Amino acid sequence: MAKANTHLTHLEELVLTQGPAGYDMAKAFLLELLETLKGNTNSRVQTSVKWDGAPAMFAGVNPENGKFFVGTKSIFNKIPKINYTEEDIIKNHGHAPGLVDKLTKGLKYLPPLGIDKILQGDFMFDDEMLETVDIDGEPHYRFKPNTIVYAVPVNSQLGQEIGKSKFGIVFHTTYDSLDGGASFGADISGLKSVPGVWYDDAFFTDDTGTVTLTEDEEERVRELVNQSDTVNDNINYDDLPSDLLNIYINSEIKSGKFLDNPEESFQGFLDWYSSRIQKKIDNLKSEKGKARATENARQVMQLMNNRRSDIVDLFKVSRLLFEAKNIFIQKYNSAVYNTKHFVDDGSGDLVVTNPEGYVAVDHAGNGIKFVDRLEFSRANFAIDKGDKFAGQVNEKEFMDDEYDSDPYPPPLPVMGEDPDEIDLEIEDEDDDPVVDSDFPKTVAVVPGAFKPPHNGHL
């Protein structure tokens, strides 16, 4: 079965998740985006706006039987949950009434569009969710599919279309079949106009003329890339504890930092690991088990200290990529600000903020996130989280019984006497604070800075 498009990686994370190949990809994205913002029509990267809809919905025709279906990411399970009928939806998802409602509406409204492949999109609204509110003296339609509250002026063209709609979705990923890989981006130009259904793709186009880099900004991006090239050449990526480093970096983001000082971050990483592993050791039952686990942890710490230079350089590269990425984010924000983005400051008052972020897609269909992780994280953790459709990032396990295959941690004693005694796995309690973030953010969408809705939406 194909793999679902379940996770987008931050540009600066690519060096952690894919090593040298990840660095090459990150660099290529930055240089191609330079061409895009210079107006080069031959650029091989497109940018889309991250819409915060839920649930993620798959729809299309199963080429194996010619039947239209809807589903969630569970269509890619070992035993797929594919819904051709309302009865299938209840059977597969009856434990989640809200999900059943959205999928049932998808099964009702999406077949007439004429989807000839399989599209993945984010459900945005139905007619039961729409409400009218006043923002700055102007009536808006407001809807909250997941964590962000969207608002559209009632009297705008987009508002008039949404007001007539019973179902809204934004498509962003294409699959040729249930066995084919995902390609970020969705060509909706051939979909039919269906009364009561609003749809769009997520691609961003600049209709305001403000998304261009100055010569100084272009020079700064190239300078950051050149600096990262120099540092990256010194890194031995073999056997680095990349999963642990990624978890630690997310803990820094939660505290409002991002590798500001790589040397200090390395020491912070050691302290973080030591503290978390000590909690595991303290929970072991026997003194013998604690002694073995303590020695195991000591060896791990020694291995990490031996790789200090590589880890510090990896932090430096990630930070440089982060700074270059943020130059593009600021430029895109300068255009999208024309759509009037707001966030609830917790007291019910709306204050101006930036959008959640963007997704850059290359010619091969690879997608990466362009998100200001520090800003989004600050807003996210200032507000209590609620139950959402969106799933959580999987916890990371960093264990290996084979020393040769992965030296973090070194070989454990033979399991069998008391497996609980030597369970030293590290769980990702600090998952990415930007993924599926939950805070009540209101976005007022005004046609002009987003690509205007296509003919045929309604």
C-alpha positions in Angstrom: 0.0 0.0 0.0 1.1 3.6 -0.5 2.3 5.7 2.4 0.0 8.4 3.6 1.1 12.0 3.5 1.1 12.1 7.3 3.9 14.5 8.1 5.6 17.4 6.7 9.2 18.2 7.8 10.5 21.6 8.7 13.3 22.7 6.3 15.9 22.9 9.1 14.9 19.4 10.3 15.9 17.7 7.1 19.5 17.4 8.2 18.3 15.5 11.2 15.8 13.2 9.5 17.8 12.6 6.2 21.4 13.5 6.9 23.5 14.7 4.0 20.7 14.1 1.5 18.5 16.2 3.7 21.0 19.0 3.7 21.1 18.9 -0.1 17.3 19.0 -0.3 17.1 21.9 2.1 19.7 23.9 0.2 18.0 23.2 -3.1 14.6 24.4 -1.7 16.2 27.7 -0.6 18.0 28.4 -3.9 14.9 27.5 -5.9 12.7 29.8 -3.8 15.2 32.5 -4.5 14.4 32.1 -8.1 10.7 32.0 -7.5 10.7 35.3 -5.6 12.9 36.8 -8.3 10.0 36.1 -10.7 11.8 33.3 -12.5 9.0 31.3 -14.2 11.3 28.3 -14.6 11.6 27.8 -10.9 10.9 24.2 -9.9 9.3 25.1 -6.5 5.8 26.2 -5.7 4.5 27.4 -2.4 1.2 26.7 -0.8 -0.5 28.1 2.3 -1.1 25.8 5.2 -4.8 25.6 5.8 -5.7 24.2 9.2 -8.6 21.9 8.4 -9.7 18.6 9.9 -10.2 15.8 9.4 -7.7 15.0 6.7 -10.0 13.5 4.0 -9.1 11.2 1.1 -11.5 11.0 -1.9 -11.4 9.5 -5.4 -12.0 6.4 -7.4 -10.3 3.1 -6.4 -8.8 1.9 -9.7 -9.0 -1.7 -8.6 -12.8 -1.7 -8.7 -13.9 1.7 -10.2 -15.8 2.7 -7.1 -15.8 6.1 -5.5 -14.7 6.2 -1.9 -13.9 8.5 1.0 -11.6 7.8 3.9 -9.0 9.0 6.4 -5.3 8.0 6.6 -6.6 4.5 7.6 -7.1 3.8 3.9 -3.4 2.9 4.0 -3.7 0.5 7.0 -2.5 -3.1 6.5 -6.3 -3.8 6.5 -7.5 -0.7 4.8 -10.6 1.1 5.9 -12.1 2.3 2.6 -15.6 3.7 2.7 -17.8 3.2 -0.4 -21.1 3.5 1.5 -22.5 5.1 4.6 -22.6 1.6 6.1 -18.8 1.3 5.5 -18.3 4.7 7.3 -20.3 3.6 10.4 -18.6 0.2 10.4 -15.0 1.6 10.1 -15.4 4.8 12.2 -18.5 4.4 14.3 -16.4 5.1 17.4 -16.0 8.7 16.3 -19.4 10.3 15.6 -17.9 13.6 14.5 -15.7 11.9 12.0 -18.7 9.8 10.7 -20.6 13.0 10.1 -17.8 14.6 8.0 -17.1 11.5 6.0 -20.7 11.0 5.3 -21.0 14.5 4.0 -17.9 13.9 1.9 -19.4 10.8 0.4 -22.5 12.8 -0.5 -21.0 16.0 -1.9 -17.6 14.9 -3.5 -18.5 12.3 -6.1 -20.1 14.9 -8.6 -16.7 16.8 -8.8 -15.4 14.1 -11.1 -12.1 13.3 -9.2 -10.2 10.9 -11.5 -7.3 10.2 -9.2 -7.2 10.2 -5.4 -7.0 13.5 -3.7 -6.1 14.3 -0.1 -7.5 17.5 1.4 -8.5 19.2 4.7 -12.1 19.5 5.5 -12.8 23.2 6.2 -16.5 23.6 6.9 -20.1 22.6 6.4 -23.3 24.7 6.5 -23.9 23.7 10.2 -20.5 25.2 11.2 -20.9 28.6 9.5 -21.8 31.5 11.8 -21.9 35.2 11.2 -19.8 37.5 13.4 -18.8 41.2 13.3 -15.1 42.0 12.9 -14.2 45.7 12.7 -17.8 46.6 11.9 -18.0 44.2 9.0 -20.0 40.9 8.9 -17.9 37.8 8.4 -18.6 34.1 8.0 -16.7 32.3 10.7 -15.8 28.6 10.8 -13.4 26.5 13.0 -12.5 23.2 11.4 -9.6 22.4 13.7 -7.5 24.9 15.7 -7.6 28.0 13.7 -10.8 30.1 13.3 -11.3 31.4 9.8 -13.4 34.4 8.9 -14.4 35.7 5.5 -16.2 38.9 4.7 -19.9 38.1 4.0 -20.0 40.6 1.1 -16.8 39.5 -0.7 -17.0 37.1 -3.6 -15.4 34.4 -1.6 -17.9 35.1 1.3 -20.8 34.9 -1.1 -19.6 31.5 -2.4 -19.0 30.1 1.1 -22.4 31.4 2.2 -24.1 29.3 -0.5 -22.0 26.2 0.3 -22.9 23.1 2.3 -19.4 21.6 2.2 -15.9 23.1 1.9 -12.5 21.4 1.4 -9.0 22.4 0.4 -7.1 19.7 -1.6 -3.3 19.6 -1.3 -2.0 16.1 -2.2 -2.5 13.7 -5.1 -2.2 9.9 -5.3 -2.3 8.0 -8.6 -3.6 4.9 -6.8 -3.8 3.3 -3.4 -0.4 1.7 -4.2 1.4 4.8 -5.5 3.3 7.4 -3.6 2.0 10.9 -2.7 2.8 14.0 -4.7 2.3 17.3 -2.9 0.0 19.6 -4.8 -3.4 19.0 -6.4 -4.5 20.0 -9.8 -8.2 20.9 -9.5 -8.6 22.7 -12.8 -10.5 19.7 -14.2 -13.0 19.3 -11.4 -16.6 20.1 -12.1 -18.7 22.9 -10.7 -21.2 21.5 -8.2 -23.8 23.7 -6.4 -23.2 23.8 -2.7 -19.6 22.6 -2.8 -16.7 24.9 -2.3 -13.2 23.6 -3.0 -9.7 25.0 -3.7 -6.1 23.9 -3.9 -3.6 25.4 -1.4 -1.2 27.0 -3.8 -0.1 30.5 -3.0 0.2 33.2 -5.7 1.2 36.8 -5.1 -1.5 39.1 -6.3 -0.2 42.0 -4.3 3.2 42.4 -5.8 4.9 42.4 -2.4 6.5 39.0 -2.4 9.9 39.8 -3.9 13.3 39.8 -2.3 15.5 42.9 -2.2 19.1 42.5 -3.3 20.2 42.7 0.3 17.8 39.9 1.3 18.9 37.7 -1.6 22.5 38.3 -0.6 21.8 37.4 3.0 20.1 34.1 2.0 23.1 33.2 -0.2 25.5 34.1 2.6 23.6 31.9 5.1 23.7 29.0 2.6 27.4 29.5 2.0 28.1 29.4 5.7 26.0 26.3 6.1 27.9 24.7 3.2 31.2 25.3 5.0 30.0 23.9 8.3 28.1 20.9 6.7 31.3 19.8 5.0 32.8 19.1 8.5 30.0 16.9 9.7 30.3 13.1 10.0 26.6 12.1 9.9 27.3 8.4 10.6 25.7 7.1 13.8 24.6 10.5 15.1 21.7 10.3 17.6 19.5 12.3 15.3 16.1 11.2 16.8 17.2 12.3 20.2 18.6 15.6 18.9 15.3 16.3 17.2 13.3 15.6 20.4 15.7 17.9 22.3 15.4 20.7 19.8 11.6 20.6 20.1 12.0 21.0 23.9 14.1 24.1 23.2 11.3 25.5 21.0 8.8 25.0 23.7 11.0 27.2 25.9 11.2 29.9 23.2 14.6 29.2 21.9 16.1 27.6 18.8 19.7 26.7 18.9 20.6 30.3 19.6 24.0 29.2 20.8 25.0 25.8 19.5 27.7 25.2 22.1 25.2 25.9 24.9 22.6 23.8 23.2 25.0 20.8 23.2 25.4 21.1 26.9 21.7 21.6 27.2 21.2 18.4 25.2 23.5 16.4 27.5 21.7 17.8 30.6 18.3 17.0 29.0 19.3 13.4 28.2 20.9 12.8 31.6 17.8 14.1 33.4 15.3 12.0 31.3 17.4 8.8 31.5 17.8 9.3 35.3 14.0 9.3 35.6 13.9 6.0 33.8 16.6 4.6 36.1 14.9 5.8 39.3 11.8 3.8 38.3 13.7 0.5 38.0 12.9 -2.1 40.6 16.2 -3.6 41.6 19.6 -2.2 42.6 21.2 -4.6 40.1 19.0 -3.2 37.3 19.7 0.3 38.3 23.5 -0.3 38.3 23.4 -1.9 34.8 21.2 1.0 33.5 23.5 3.6 35.1 26.5 2.1 33.4 24.7 1.9 30.1 23.7 5.6 30.4 27.3 6.5 31.2 28.5 4.8 28.0 25.9 6.7 26.0 26.9 10.0 27.5 30.6 9.2 26.7 29.6 8.5 23.1 27.8 11.7 22.8 30.7 13.7 24.2 33.0 12.0 21.7 30.7 13.4 18.9 30.6 16.9 20.3 32.1 18.5 17.3 29.7 16.9 14.9 26.6 17.6 17.0 27.6 21.2 17.5 28.1 21.6 13.8 24.8 20.0 13.1 23.1 22.5 15.4 24.9 25.3 13.6 23.7 24.1 10.2 20.1 23.7 11.4 20.2 27.2 12.8 21.6 28.7 9.6 18.9 27.0 7.5 16.3 28.3 10.0 17.5 31.9 9.6 17.4 31.6 5.8 13.9 30.1 5.9 12.6 32.9 8.0 13.6 35.5 5.4 11.1 33.8 3.0 8.4 33.5 5.7 8.6 37.2 6.4 8.2 37.9 2.7 5.2 35.7 2.4 3.6 37.1 5.5 3.9 40.6 4.0 1.5 39.6 1.3 -0.8 37.4 3.4 -1.2 40.2 5.9 -3.6 41.7 3.4 -5.9 38.9 4.4 -6.2 40.2 8.0 -5.0 37.5 10.3 -6.0 37.6 14.0 -5.4 35.5 17.1 -7.4 35.4 20.3 -5.1 36.6 23.0 -7.0 34.5 25.6 -9.3 37.3 26.8 -11.5 37.2 23.7 -9.8 40.1 22.1 -8.4 39.7 18.6 -4.8 40.9 17.9 -3.0 40.8 14.5 -0.8 37.8 13.9 0.8 35.9 11.1 -0.7 32.9 9.3 0.3 29.4 10.4 2.8 28.9 7.7 3.5 27.6 4.2 4.4 24.5 2.3 7.1 24.5 -0.4 6.7 21.7 -3.1 9.4 20.8 -5.6 9.1 19.3 -9.0 9.3 15.8 -7.6 6.4 16.4 -5.3 8.5 16.6 -2.1 7.0 19.0 0.4 8.6 20.8 3.4 7.1 23.2 6.0 8.0 26.9 6.2 6.7 27.8 9.7 8.0 30.3 12.2 8.2 27.7 14.9 9.1 30.1 17.7 6.1 32.4 17.1 3.7 29.6 16.5 4.9 27.7 19.5 4.5 30.7 21.8 0.9 31.3 20.8 0.2 27.6 20.9 1.4 26.9 24.4 -0.2 30.1 25.8 -3.6 28.5 25.2 -5.1 25.3 26.6 -5.3 22.5 24.0 -8.5 20.8 23.1 -9.5 17.5 21.5 -9.1 17.7 17.7 -9.5 15.4 14.7 -5.8 15.7 14.0 -3.6 12.9 15.3 -0.5 13.4 17.4 3.1 12.9 16.4 4.2 9.4 17.1 6.5 8.9 20.0 10.1 8.2 19.2 11.8 5.1 20.5 15.6 5.1 20.5 16.6 1.6 21.4 18.8 -1.0 19.7 20.1 -4.3 20.8 22.8 -4.3 18.2 25.8 -2.1 19.0 27.1 -2.3 15.4 23.9 -1.0 13.9 23.4 1.9 16.2 25.7 3.0 19.1 23.0 4.9 20.9 22.6 3.3 23.4 25.4 0.7 23.6 24.4 -3.0 23.8 22.1 -3.7 26.7 22.5 -6.9 28.8 20.6 -9.9 27.5 16.9 -9.3 27.9 15.2 -12.0 29.9 16.0 -11.7 33.6 13.7 -8.7 34.1 13.0 -6.7 31.0 11.5 -3.9 33.0 14.7 -3.4 34.8 16.6 -2.3 31.8 13.9 -0.4 29.8 15.8 2.8 29.0 13.7 3.9 26.0 13.4 7.7 25.4 9.9 8.8 24.6 9.1 12.0 22.7 7.3 14.0 25.3 8.4 17.1 23.5 6.9 16.4 20.1 7.0 19.1 17.5 5.1 22.0 19.0 4.1 23.3 15.6 2.5 20.1 14.3 -1.2 20.0 14.8 -1.0 23.0 17.1 -4.1 23.9 19.0 -4.8 27.5 19.7 -7.8 29.6 18.8 -6.5 31.7 15.9 -8.9 33.7 13.7 -8.0 34.2 10.1 -10.1 36.7 8.1 -9.6 35.7 4.4 -10.0 38.6 2.0 -9.7 37.8 -1.8 -6.6 39.3 -3.3 -3.6 37.9 -1.5 -4.6 34.3 -1.8 -5.1 32.9 -5.3 -8.7 33.8 -6.2 -11.1 30.9 -6.2 -11.3 29.2 -9.6 -14.3 29.3 -11.8 -16.3 26.2 -11.1 -16.1 26.2 -7.4 -19.8 26.5 -7.1 
